[in-house]
Amino acid sequence: MSAAARETRNKGAAAAGVSHDTLRKVKEINEKASKDVLDALRRGDADVSINSVHQGIVRAEREATRE
């Protein structure tokens, strides 16, 4: 990643008040999660977090590659 791209990523994350890693997870969640999961995140449901949803996506992809 170029220095300019890194700086842009960091500025975007700072503007959103999150880390650059959380920003990356959100992008992946938006691309891969179901509408129901996205709705739960938007509502702020207590049992759903960016990290837990992302871990579920990673786990599912890992299991899919094993099969």
ROKE-718111 format. One record per residue: x, y, z of N, C-alpha, C, O in turn; residue number from 0; chain. Coordinates in steps of 0.2 Angstrom, whole numbers, m for minus. Atoms other than C-alpha are relative to their C-alpha. Example, Ala and Ser with C-alpha at 12.3 -4.5 7.8 and 13.67 -1.06 7.14 Angstrom:
residues 2
<pt><n_east>4</n_east><n_north>m6</n_north><n_up>0</n_up><ca_east>62</ca_east><ca_north>m22</ca_north><ca_up>39</ca_up><c_east>4</c_east><c_north>6</c_north><c_up>0</c_up><o_east>9</o_east><o_north>5</o_north><o_up>3</o_up><torkol>0</torkol><kolvo>A</kolvo></pt>
<pt><n_east>m4</n_east><n_north>m6</n_north><n_up>m1</n_up><ca_east>68</ca_east><ca_north>m5</ca_north><ca_up>36</ca_up><c_east>m4</c_east><c_north>5</c_north><c_up>3</c_up><o_east>m1</o_east><o_north>11</o_north><o_up>4</o_up><torkol>1</torkol><kolvo>A</kolvo></pt>
***
This chain:
residues 67
<pt><n_east>4</n_east><n_north>m6</n_north><n_up>0</n_up><ca_east>0</ca_east><ca_north>0</ca_north><ca_up>0</ca_up><c_east>4</c_east><c_north>6</c_north><c_up>0</c_up><o_east>9</o_east><o_north>7</o_north><o_up>4</o_up><torkol>0</torkol><kolvo>A</kolvo></pt>
<pt><n_east>m4</n_east><n_north>m6</n_north><n_up>1</n_up><ca_east>7</ca_east><ca_north>17</ca_north><ca_up>m5</ca_up><c_east>m1</c_east><c_north>4</c_north><c_up>6</c_up><o_east>m6</o_east><o_north>3</o_north><o_up>10</o_up><torkol>1</torkol><kolvo>A</kolvo></pt>
<pt><n_east>0</n_east><n_north>m4</n_north><n_up>m5</n_up><ca_east>10</ca_east><ca_north>30</ca_north><ca_up>8</ca_up><c_east>m7</c_east><c_north>5</c_north><c_up>0</c_up><o_east>m10</o_east><o_north>6</o_north><o_up>4</o_up><torkol>2</torkol><kolvo>A</kolvo></pt>
<pt><n_east>6</n_east><n_north>m4</n_north><n_up>1</n_up><ca_east>m4</ca_east><ca_north>41</ca_north><ca_up>0</ca_up><c_east>m7</c_east><c_north>m4</c_north><c_up>2</c_up><o_east>m11</o_east><o_north>m1</o_north><o_up>5</o_up><torkol>3</torkol><kolvo>A</kolvo></pt>
<pt><n_east>6</n_east><n_north>5</n_north><n_up>m1</n_up><ca_east>m17</ca_east><ca_north>26</ca_north><ca_up>1</ca_up><c_east>0</c_east><c_north>m1</c_north><c_up>8</c_up><o_east>m6</o_east><o_north>m1</o_north><o_up>10</o_up><torkol>4</torkol><kolvo>A</kolvo></pt>
<pt><n_east>0</n_east><n_north>1</n_north><n_up>m7</n_up><ca_east>m12</ca_east><ca_north>23</ca_north><ca_up>19</ca_up><c_east>m2</c_east><c_north>6</c_north><c_up>4</c_up><o_east>m6</o_east><o_north>6</o_north><o_up>9</o_up><torkol>5</torkol><kolvo>A</kolvo></pt>
<pt><n_east>2</n_east><n_north>m6</n_north><n_up>m3</n_up><ca_east>m14</ca_east><ca_north>41</ca_north><ca_up>24</ca_up><c_east>m8</c_east><c_north>1</c_north><c_up>m1</c_up><o_east>m11</o_east><o_north>4</o_north><o_up>3</o_up><torkol>6</torkol><kolvo>A</kolvo></pt>
<pt><n_east>7</n_east><n_north>m1</n_north><n_up>2</n_up><ca_east>m31</ca_east><ca_north>42</ca_north><ca_up>15</ca_up><c_east>m5</c_east><c_north>m5</c_north><c_up>5</c_up><o_east>m10</o_east><o_north>m3</o_north><o_up>7</o_up><torkol>7</torkol><kolvo>A</kolvo></pt>
<pt><n_east>4</n_east><n_north>5</n_north><n_up>m4</n_up><ca_east>m37</ca_east><ca_north>26</ca_north><ca_up>24</ca_up><c_east>0</c_east><c_north>2</c_north><c_up>8</c_up><o_east>m5</o_east><o_north>2</o_north><o_up>11</o_up><torkol>8</torkol><kolvo>A</kolvo></pt>
<pt><n_east>0</n_east><n_north>m2</n_north><n_up>m7</n_up><ca_east>m31</ca_east><ca_north>33</ca_north><ca_up>41</ca_up><c_east>m5</c_east><c_north>6</c_north><c_up>1</c_up><o_east>m8</o_east><o_north>7</o_north><o_up>6</o_up><torkol>9</torkol><kolvo>A</kolvo></pt>
<pt><n_east>4</n_east><n_north>m6</n_north><n_up>m1</n_up><ca_east>m40</ca_east><ca_north>50</ca_north><ca_up>38</ca_up><c_east>m7</c_east><c_north>m2</c_north><c_up>0</c_up><o_east>m11</o_east><o_north>0</o_north><o_up>4</o_up><torkol>10</torkol><kolvo>A</kolvo></pt>
<pt><n_east>7</n_east><n_north>2</n_north><n_up>1</n_up><ca_east>m56</ca_east><ca_north>41</ca_north><ca_up>33</ca_up><c_east>m2</c_east><c_north>m4</c_north><c_up>7</c_up><o_east>m8</o_east><o_north>m2</o_north><o_up>9</o_up><torkol>11</torkol><kolvo>A</kolvo></pt>
<pt><n_east>1</n_east><n_north>3</n_north><n_up>m6</n_up><ca_east>m55</ca_east><ca_north>30</ca_north><ca_up>49</ca_up><c_east>m1</c_east><c_north>5</c_north><c_up>6</c_up><o_east>m5</o_east><o_north>5</o_north><o_up>10</o_up><torkol>12</torkol><kolvo>A</kolvo></pt>
<pt><n_east>1</n_east><n_north>m5</n_north><n_up>m5</n_up><ca_east>m52</ca_east><ca_north>45</ca_north><ca_up>60</ca_up><c_east>m6</c_east><c_north>4</c_north><c_up>m1</c_up><o_east>m9</o_east><o_north>6</o_north><o_up>5</o_up><torkol>13</torkol><kolvo>A</kolvo></pt>
<pt><n_east>6</n_east><n_north>m4</n_north><n_up>1</n_up><ca_east>m66</ca_east><ca_north>55</ca_north><ca_up>52</ca_up><c_east>m6</c_east><c_north>m4</c_north><c_up>3</c_up><o_east>m11</o_east><o_north>m1</o_north><o_up>5</o_up><torkol>14</torkol><kolvo>A</kolvo></pt>
<pt><n_east>6</n_east><n_north>4</n_north><n_up>m3</n_up><ca_east>m78</ca_east><ca_north>40</ca_north><ca_up>57</ca_up><c_east>1</c_east><c_north>m2</c_north><c_up>7</c_up><o_east>m4</o_east><o_north>m4</o_north><o_up>10</o_up><torkol>15</torkol><kolvo>A</kolvo></pt>
<pt><n_east>m1</n_east><n_north>2</n_north><n_up>m7</n_up><ca_east>m70</ca_east><ca_north>38</ca_north><ca_up>74</ca_up><c_east>1</c_east><c_north>m7</c_north><c_up>2</c_up><o_east>0</o_east><o_north>m9</o_north><o_up>7</o_up><torkol>16</torkol><kolvo>A</kolvo></pt>
<pt><n_east>m2</n_east><n_north>7</n_north><n_up>m1</n_up><ca_east>m64</ca_east><ca_north>21</ca_north><ca_up>72</ca_up><c_east>7</c_east><c_north>m2</c_north><c_up>m3</c_up><o_east>10</o_east><o_north>3</o_north><o_up>m6</o_up><torkol>17</torkol><kolvo>A</kolvo></pt>
<pt><n_east>m7</n_east><n_north>1</n_north><n_up>2</n_up><ca_east>m48</ca_east><ca_north>12</ca_north><ca_up>68</ca_up><c_east>0</c_east><c_north>m2</c_north><c_up>m7</c_up><o_east>m6</o_east><o_north>m4</o_north><o_up>m10</o_up><torkol>18</torkol><kolvo>A</kolvo></pt>
<pt><n_east>0</n_east><n_north>2</n_north><n_up>7</n_up><ca_east>m43</ca_east><ca_north>8</ca_north><ca_up>50</ca_up><c_east>m1</c_east><c_north>m7</c_north><c_up>m1</c_up><o_east>m4</o_east><o_north>m9</o_north><o_up>m6</o_up><torkol>19</torkol><kolvo>A</kolvo></pt>
<pt><n_east>2</n_east><n_north>7</n_north><n_up>0</n_up><ca_east>m45</ca_east><ca_north>m11</ca_north><ca_up>54</ca_up><c_east>m8</c_east><c_north>0</c_north><c_up>0</c_up><o_east>m10</o_east><o_north>m5</o_north><o_up>m3</o_up><torkol>20</torkol><kolvo>A</kolvo></pt>
<pt><n_east>7</n_east><n_north>0</n_north><n_up>0</n_up><ca_east>m63</ca_east><ca_north>m8</ca_north><ca_up>59</ca_up><c_east>m3</c_east><c_north>2</c_north><c_up>m7</c_up><o_east>m8</o_east><o_north>0</o_north><o_up>m9</o_up><torkol>21</torkol><kolvo>A</kolvo></pt>
<pt><n_east>3</n_east><n_north>m2</n_north><n_up>6</n_up><ca_east>m66</ca_east><ca_north>2</ca_north><ca_up>43</ca_up><c_east>1</c_east><c_north>m6</c_north><c_up>m5</c_up><o_east>m4</o_east><o_north>m6</o_north><o_up>m10</o_up><torkol>22</torkol><kolvo>A</kolvo></pt>
<pt><n_east>m1</n_east><n_north>6</n_north><n_up>5</n_up><ca_east>m59</ca_east><ca_north>m13</ca_north><ca_up>33</ca_up><c_east>m5</c_east><c_north>m5</c_north><c_up>1</c_up><o_east>m8</o_east><o_north>m8</o_north><o_up>m4</o_up><torkol>23</torkol><kolvo>A</kolvo></pt>
<pt><n_east>5</n_east><n_north>5</n_north><n_up>m2</n_up><ca_east>m70</ca_east><ca_north>m25</ca_north><ca_up>42</ca_up><c_east>m7</c_east><c_north>2</c_north><c_up>m2</c_up><o_east>m11</o_east><o_north>m2</o_north><o_up>m5</o_up><torkol>24</torkol><kolvo>A</kolvo></pt>
<pt><n_east>6</n_east><n_north>m3</n_north><n_up>3</n_up><ca_east>m85</ca_east><ca_north>m14</ca_north><ca_up>38</ca_up><c_east>m1</c_east><c_north>m1</c_north><c_up>m7</c_up><o_east>m6</o_east><o_north>m3</o_north><o_up>m10</o_up><torkol>25</torkol><kolvo>A</kolvo></pt>
<pt><n_east>0</n_east><n_north>1</n_north><n_up>7</n_up><ca_east>m81</ca_east><ca_north>m14</ca_north><ca_up>20</ca_up><c_east>m1</c_east><c_north>m7</c_north><c_up>m2</c_up><o_east>m6</o_east><o_north>m8</o_north><o_up>m6</o_up><torkol>26</torkol><kolvo>A</kolvo></pt>
<pt><n_east>1</n_east><n_north>7</n_north><n_up>1</n_up><ca_east>m80</ca_east><ca_north>m33</ca_north><ca_up>20</ca_up><c_east>m7</c_east><c_north>m2</c_north><c_up>2</c_up><o_east>m10</o_east><o_north>m6</o_north><o_up>m2</o_up><torkol>27</torkol><kolvo>A</kolvo></pt>
<pt><n_east>7</n_east><n_north>2</n_north><n_up>m3</n_up><ca_east>m96</ca_east><ca_north>m35</ca_north><ca_up>30</ca_up><c_east>m5</c_east><c_north>3</c_north><c_up>m5</c_up><o_east>m10</o_east><o_north>m1</o_north><o_up>m7</o_up><torkol>28</torkol><kolvo>A</kolvo></pt>
<pt><n_east>4</n_east><n_north>m3</n_north><n_up>5</n_up><ca_east>m105</ca_east><ca_north>m23</ca_north><ca_up>17</ca_up><c_east>m1</c_east><c_north>m4</c_north><c_up>m6</c_up><o_east>m6</o_east><o_north>m4</o_north><o_up>m9</o_up><torkol>29</torkol><kolvo>A</kolvo></pt>
<pt><n_east>m1</n_east><n_north>4</n_north><n_up>6</n_up><ca_east>m99</ca_east><ca_north>m34</ca_north><ca_up>3</ca_up><c_east>m3</c_east><c_north>m7</c_north><c_up>1</c_up><o_east>m6</o_east><o_north>m10</o_north><o_up>m4</o_up><torkol>30</torkol><kolvo>A</kolvo></pt>
<pt><n_east>1</n_east><n_north>7</n_north><n_up>m1</n_up><ca_east>m103</ca_east><ca_north>m51</ca_north><ca_up>11</ca_up><c_east>m6</c_east><c_north>m2</c_north><c_up>5</c_up><o_east>m8</o_east><o_north>m8</o_north><o_up>4</o_up><torkol>31</torkol><kolvo>A</kolvo></pt>
<pt><n_east>5</n_east><n_north>1</n_north><n_up>m5</n_up><ca_east>m116</ca_east><ca_north>m50</ca_north><ca_up>25</ca_up><c_east>m7</c_east><c_north>0</c_north><c_up>m3</c_up><o_east>m8</o_east><o_north>3</o_north><o_up>m8</o_up><torkol>32</torkol><kolvo>A</kolvo></pt>
<pt><n_east>7</n_east><n_north>0</n_north><n_up>2</n_up><ca_east>m134</ca_east><ca_north>m54</ca_north><ca_up>23</ca_up><c_east>m4</c_east><c_north>7</c_north><c_up>2</c_up><o_east>m1</o_east><o_north>11</o_north><o_up>6</o_up><torkol>33</torkol><kolvo>A</kolvo></pt>
<pt><n_east>4</n_east><n_north>m6</n_north><n_up>m1</n_up><ca_east>m147</ca_east><ca_north>m40</ca_north><ca_up>23</ca_up><c_east>m2</c_east><c_north>0</c_north><c_up>8</c_up><o_east>m2</o_east><o_north>5</o_north><o_up>11</o_up><torkol>34</torkol><kolvo>A</kolvo></pt>
<pt><n_east>2</n_east><n_north>0</n_north><n_up>m7</n_up><ca_east>m153</ca_east><ca_north>m46</ca_north><ca_up>40</ca_up><c_east>5</c_east><c_north>2</c_north><c_up>5</c_up><o_east>4</o_east><o_north>6</o_north><o_up>10</o_up><torkol>35</torkol><kolvo>A</kolvo></pt>
<pt><n_east>m6</n_east><n_north>m1</n_north><n_up>m4</n_up><ca_east>m136</ca_east><ca_north>m45</ca_north><ca_up>48</ca_up><c_east>2</c_east><c_north>8</c_north><c_up>m1</c_up><o_east>3</o_east><o_north>11</o_north><o_up>4</o_up><torkol>36</torkol><kolvo>A</kolvo></pt>
<pt><n_east>m2</n_east><n_north>m8</n_north><n_up>0</n_up><ca_east>m133</ca_east><ca_north>m27</ca_north><ca_up>41</ca_up><c_east>m6</c_east><c_north>4</c_north><c_up>3</c_up><o_east>m4</o_east><o_north>9</o_north><o_up>6</o_up><torkol>37</torkol><kolvo>A</kolvo></pt>
<pt><n_east>5</n_east><n_north>m3</n_north><n_up>m3</n_up><ca_east>m150</ca_east><ca_north>m22</ca_north><ca_up>47</ca_up><c_east>1</c_east><c_north>0</c_north><c_up>8</c_up><o_east>0</o_east><o_north>5</o_north><o_up>11</o_up><torkol>38</torkol><kolvo>A</kolvo></pt>
<pt><n_east>m1</n_east><n_north>0</n_north><n_up>m7</n_up><ca_east>m146</ca_east><ca_north>m28</ca_north><ca_up>65</ca_up><c_east>6</c_east><c_north>4</c_north><c_up>2</c_up><o_east>6</o_east><o_north>7</o_north><o_up>7</o_up><torkol>39</torkol><kolvo>A</kolvo></pt>
<pt><n_east>m6</n_east><n_north>m4</n_north><n_up>m1</n_up><ca_east>m129</ca_east><ca_north>m19</ca_north><ca_up>64</ca_up><c_east>m3</c_east><c_north>7</c_north><c_up>0</c_up><o_east>m1</o_east><o_north>11</o_north><o_up>5</o_up><torkol>40</torkol><kolvo>A</kolvo></pt>
<pt><n_east>2</n_east><n_north>m7</n_north><n_up>0</n_up><ca_east>m138</ca_east><ca_north>m3</ca_north><ca_up>59</ca_up><c_east>m4</c_east><c_north>2</c_north><c_up>6</c_up><o_east>m4</o_east><o_north>8</o_north><o_up>9</o_up><torkol>41</torkol><kolvo>A</kolvo></pt>
<pt><n_east>5</n_east><n_north>m1</n_north><n_up>m6</n_up><ca_east>m151</ca_east><ca_north>m5</ca_north><ca_up>73</ca_up><c_east>4</c_east><c_north>1</c_north><c_up>7</c_up><o_east>2</o_east><o_north>3</o_north><o_up>12</o_up><torkol>42</torkol><kolvo>A</kolvo></pt>
<pt><n_east>m4</n_east><n_north>0</n_north><n_up>m6</n_up><ca_east>m137</ca_east><ca_north>m7</ca_north><ca_up>86</ca_up><c_east>m2</c_east><c_north>m6</c_north><c_up>4</c_up><o_east>m1</o_east><o_north>m5</o_north><o_up>10</o_up><torkol>43</torkol><kolvo>A</kolvo></pt>
<pt><n_east>2</n_east><n_north>6</n_north><n_up>m4</n_up><ca_east>m143</ca_east><ca_north>m24</ca_north><ca_up>92</ca_up><c_east>6</c_east><c_north>m2</c_north><c_up>4</c_up><o_east>11</o_east><o_north>m3</o_north><o_up>2</o_up><torkol>44</torkol><kolvo>A</kolvo></pt>
<pt><n_east>m5</n_east><n_north>2</n_north><n_up>m5</n_up><ca_east>m134</ca_east><ca_north>m29</ca_north><ca_up>108</ca_up><c_east>4</c_east><c_north>m6</c_north><c_up>m2</c_up><o_east>10</o_east><o_north>m7</o_north><o_up>0</o_up><torkol>45</torkol><kolvo>A</kolvo></pt>
<pt><n_east>m4</n_east><n_north>6</n_north><n_up>1</n_up><ca_east>m129</ca_east><ca_north>m46</ca_north><ca_up>102</ca_up><c_east>3</c_east><c_north>m1</c_north><c_up>m7</c_up><o_east>6</o_east><o_north>m6</o_north><o_up>m9</o_up><torkol>46</torkol><kolvo>A</kolvo></pt>
<pt><n_east>m3</n_east><n_north>0</n_north><n_up>6</n_up><ca_east>m122</ca_east><ca_north>m41</ca_north><ca_up>85</ca_up><c_east>5</c_east><c_north>6</c_north><c_up>0</c_up><o_east>4</o_east><o_north>12</o_north><o_up>2</o_up><torkol>47</torkol><kolvo>A</kolvo></pt>
<pt><n_east>m5</n_east><n_north>m5</n_north><n_up>0</n_up><ca_east>m105</ca_east><ca_north>m32</ca_north><ca_up>83</ca_up><c_east>4</c_east><c_north>0</c_north><c_up>m6</c_up><o_east>3</o_east><o_north>m6</o_north><o_up>m10</o_up><torkol>48</torkol><kolvo>A</kolvo></pt>
<pt><n_east>m4</n_east><n_north>0</n_north><n_up>6</n_up><ca_east>m94</ca_east><ca_north>m27</ca_north><ca_up>69</ca_up><c_east>5</c_east><c_north>m6</c_north><c_up>0</c_up><o_east>6</o_east><o_north>m10</o_north><o_up>m5</o_up><torkol>49</torkol><kolvo>A</kolvo></pt>
<pt><n_east>m5</n_east><n_north>5</n_north><n_up>m1</n_up><ca_east>m81</ca_east><ca_north>m39</ca_north><ca_up>76</ca_up><c_east>m3</c_east><c_north>m7</c_north><c_up>m1</c_up><o_east>0</o_east><o_north>m11</o_north><o_up>m4</o_up><torkol>50</torkol><kolvo>A</kolvo></pt>
<pt><n_east>3</n_east><n_north>7</n_north><n_up>0</n_up><ca_east>m92</ca_east><ca_north>m54</ca_north><ca_up>79</ca_up><c_east>m3</c_east><c_north>m2</c_north><c_up>m7</c_up><o_east>m2</o_east><o_north>m7</o_north><o_up>m9</o_up><torkol>51</torkol><kolvo>A</kolvo></pt>
<pt><n_east>2</n_east><n_north>1</n_north><n_up>7</n_up><ca_east>m100</ca_east><ca_north>m52</ca_north><ca_up>61</ca_up><c_east>6</c_east><c_north>m2</c_north><c_up>m4</c_up><o_east>6</o_east><o_north>m7</o_north><o_up>m8</o_up><torkol>52</torkol><kolvo>A</kolvo></pt>
<pt><n_east>m6</n_east><n_north>1</n_north><n_up>4</n_up><ca_east>m83</ca_east><ca_north>m51</ca_north><ca_up>53</ca_up><c_east>3</c_east><c_north>m7</c_north><c_up>2</c_up><o_east>5</o_east><o_north>m11</o_north><o_up>m3</o_up><torkol>53</torkol><kolvo>A</kolvo></pt>
<pt><n_east>m2</n_east><n_north>6</n_north><n_up>m2</n_up><ca_east>m77</ca_east><ca_north>m66</ca_north><ca_up>63</ca_up><c_east>m4</c_east><c_north>m6</c_north><c_up>m3</c_up><o_east>m1</o_east><o_north>m11</o_north><o_up>m5</o_up><torkol>54</torkol><kolvo>A</kolvo></pt>
<pt><n_east>5</n_east><n_north>5</n_north><n_up>3</n_up><ca_east>m92</ca_east><ca_north>m76</ca_north><ca_up>57</ca_up><c_east>1</c_east><c_north>m1</c_north><c_up>m8</c_up><o_east>1</o_east><o_north>m6</o_north><o_up>m10</o_up><torkol>55</torkol><kolvo>A</kolvo></pt>
<pt><n_east>m1</n_east><n_north>0</n_north><n_up>7</n_up><ca_east>m88</ca_east><ca_north>m71</ca_north><ca_up>39</ca_up><c_east>7</c_east><c_north>m4</c_north><c_up>m1</c_up><o_east>7</o_east><o_north>m8</o_north><o_up>m6</o_up><torkol>56</torkol><kolvo>A</kolvo></pt>
<pt><n_east>m6</n_east><n_north>3</n_north><n_up>0</n_up><ca_east>m70</ca_east><ca_north>m76</ca_north><ca_up>41</ca_up><c_east>0</c_east><c_north>m8</c_north><c_up>1</c_up><o_east>3</o_east><o_north>m12</o_north><o_up>m3</o_up><torkol>57</torkol><kolvo>A</kolvo></pt>
<pt><n_east>1</n_east><n_north>7</n_north><n_up>m2</n_up><ca_east>m75</ca_east><ca_north>m93</ca_north><ca_up>49</ca_up><c_east>m3</c_east><c_north>m4</c_north><c_up>m5</c_up><o_east>m1</o_east><o_north>m9</o_north><o_up>m7</o_up><torkol>58</torkol><kolvo>A</kolvo></pt>
<pt><n_east>4</n_east><n_north>3</n_north><n_up>6</n_up><ca_east>m87</ca_east><ca_north>m97</ca_north><ca_up>35</ca_up><c_east>4</c_east><c_north>m1</c_north><c_up>m6</c_up><o_east>4</o_east><o_north>m6</o_north><o_up>m9</o_up><torkol>59</torkol><kolvo>A</kolvo></pt>
<pt><n_east>m4</n_east><n_north>0</n_north><n_up>6</n_up><ca_east>m75</ca_east><ca_north>m93</ca_north><ca_up>22</ca_up><c_east>6</c_east><c_north>m6</c_north><c_up>1</c_up><o_east>8</o_east><o_north>m9</o_north><o_up>m4</o_up><torkol>60</torkol><kolvo>A</kolvo></pt>
<pt><n_east>m6</n_east><n_north>5</n_north><n_up>m1</n_up><ca_east>m61</ca_east><ca_north>m104</ca_north><ca_up>30</ca_up><c_east>m3</c_east><c_north>m7</c_north><c_up>0</c_up><o_east>0</o_east><o_north>m11</o_north><o_up>m3</o_up><torkol>61</torkol><kolvo>A</kolvo></pt>
<pt><n_east>4</n_east><n_north>6</n_north><n_up>0</n_up><ca_east>m74</ca_east><ca_north>m118</ca_north><ca_up>32</ca_up><c_east>m1</c_east><c_north>m2</c_north><c_up>m7</c_up><o_east>m1</o_east><o_north>m8</o_north><o_up>m9</o_up><torkol>62</torkol><kolvo>A</kolvo></pt>
<pt><n_east>2</n_east><n_north>2</n_north><n_up>7</n_up><ca_east>m79</ca_east><ca_north>m117</ca_north><ca_up>14</ca_up><c_east>6</c_east><c_north>m2</c_north><c_up>m4</c_up><o_east>6</o_east><o_north>m6</o_north><o_up>m9</o_up><torkol>63</torkol><kolvo>A</kolvo></pt>
<pt><n_east>m6</n_east><n_north>2</n_north><n_up>4</n_up><ca_east>m61</ca_east><ca_north>m118</ca_north><ca_up>8</ca_up><c_east>3</c_east><c_north>m7</c_north><c_up>2</c_up><o_east>6</o_east><o_north>m11</o_north><o_up>m2</o_up><torkol>64</torkol><kolvo>A</kolvo></pt>
<pt><n_east>m1</n_east><n_north>7</n_north><n_up>m2</n_up><ca_east>m59</ca_east><ca_north>m134</ca_north><ca_up>18</ca_up><c_east>m4</c_east><c_north>m6</c_north><c_up>m3</c_up><o_east>m1</o_east><o_north>m11</o_north><o_up>m4</o_up><torkol>65</torkol><kolvo>A</kolvo></pt>
<pt><n_east>4</n_east><n_north>5</n_north><n_up>3</n_up><ca_east>m73</ca_east><ca_north>m143</ca_north><ca_up>9</ca_up><c_east>2</c_east><c_north>m1</c_north><c_up>m7</c_up><o_east>m2</o_east><o_north>m5</o_north><o_up>m10</o_up><torkol>66</torkol><kolvo>A</kolvo></pt>
***
